[in-house]
């Protein structure tokens, strides 16, 4: 199964605005907009490759998405 990361933005921010502050990164299956934790994310939100997951400690990641993601990948 393919995964990708999708941003959740600070209250009042949108993925349509360049440089919008990311509140937390979630993991989604395929190219969906529903995070693995169940949160519905903006279809315009920034995305990143799943390979970036947890490679930068300064970027906040959803712990629930992380737990589920680790159960699905080898």
C-alpha positions as a printed NumPy array, in Angstrom:
array([[  0.   ,   0.   ,   0.   ],
       [  1.271,   3.438,  -0.877],
       [  1.282,   6.273,   1.661],
       [  2.024,   9.986,   1.669],
       [  2.264,  12.698,   4.29 ],
       [ -0.288,  15.531,   4.31 ],
       [ -0.13 ,  18.758,   6.32 ],
       [ -2.653,  20.018,   8.844],
       [ -2.369,  23.789,   9.21 ],
       [ -2.704,  26.157,  12.126],
       [ -6.215,  27.494,  12.723],
       [ -7.137,  29.991,  10.02 ],
       [ -4.328,  28.931,   7.654],
       [ -4.729,  27.175,   4.336],
       [ -2.573,  25.074,   2.061],
       [ -3.409,  27.542,  -0.684],
       [ -1.11 ,  30.115,   0.939],
       [  2.6  ,  29.563,   0.306],
       [  4.533,  29.149,   3.527],
       [  1.425,  28.58 ,   5.678],
       [  2.496,  27.273,   9.112],
       [  2.077,  23.506,   9.43 ],
       [  0.553,  22.469,  12.743],
       [  1.276,  18.742,  12.326],
       [  1.972,  16.189,   9.598],
       [ -0.344,  13.221,   9.142],
       [ -0.029,  10.043,   7.099],
       [ -2.69 ,   9.149,   4.517],
       [ -3.182,   6.013,   2.459],
       [ -2.687,   6.498,  -1.258],
       [ -3.384,  10.065,  -2.244],
       [ -6.376,  10.437,   0.064],
       [ -7.371,  13.275,   2.369],
       [ -8.377,  11.239,   5.428],
       [ -5.465,  10.795,   7.82 ],
       [ -4.834,   7.364,   9.27 ],
       [ -5.892,   8.795,  12.65 ],
       [ -9.271,   9.711,  11.123],
       [ -8.808,  13.473,  10.762],
       [-10.108,  14.9  ,   7.484],
       [ -7.457,  17.077,   5.827],
       [ -7.67 ,  19.817,   3.233],
       [ -7.286,  18.497,  -0.334],
       [ -5.101,  21.552,  -1.063],
       [ -2.717,  20.744,   1.797],
       [  0.961,  20.269,   1.093],
       [  2.097,  16.667,   0.705],
       [  5.429,  14.915,   1.109],
       [  6.758,  11.465,   0.386],
       [  6.268,   8.851,   3.115],
       [ 10.063,   8.402,   3.192],
       [ 10.336,  11.772,   4.978],
       [  8.279,  10.466,   7.946],
       [ 10.131,  11.085,  11.231],
       [ 13.416,  12.152,   9.597],
       [ 13.326,  15.656,  11.104],
       [ 12.718,  15.988,  14.858],
       [ 11.832,  19.67 ,  14.493],
       [  8.709,  18.85 ,  12.454],
       [  5.659,  17.638,  14.433],
       [  4.158,  14.312,  13.36 ],
       [  0.848,  12.764,  14.418],
       [  1.629,   9.965,  16.883],
       [ -1.571,   8.058,  16.029],
       [ -0.817,   8.135,  12.308],
       [  2.743,   7.055,  13.045],
       [  1.654,   4.019,  15.063],
       [ -0.736,   2.871,  12.355],
       [  1.756,   3.568,   9.567],
       [  4.451,   1.486,  11.256],
       [  2.044,  -1.459,  11.429],
       [  1.464,  -1.294,   7.662],
       [  4.995,  -0.921,   6.343],
       [  7.776,  -3.51 ,   6.517]])
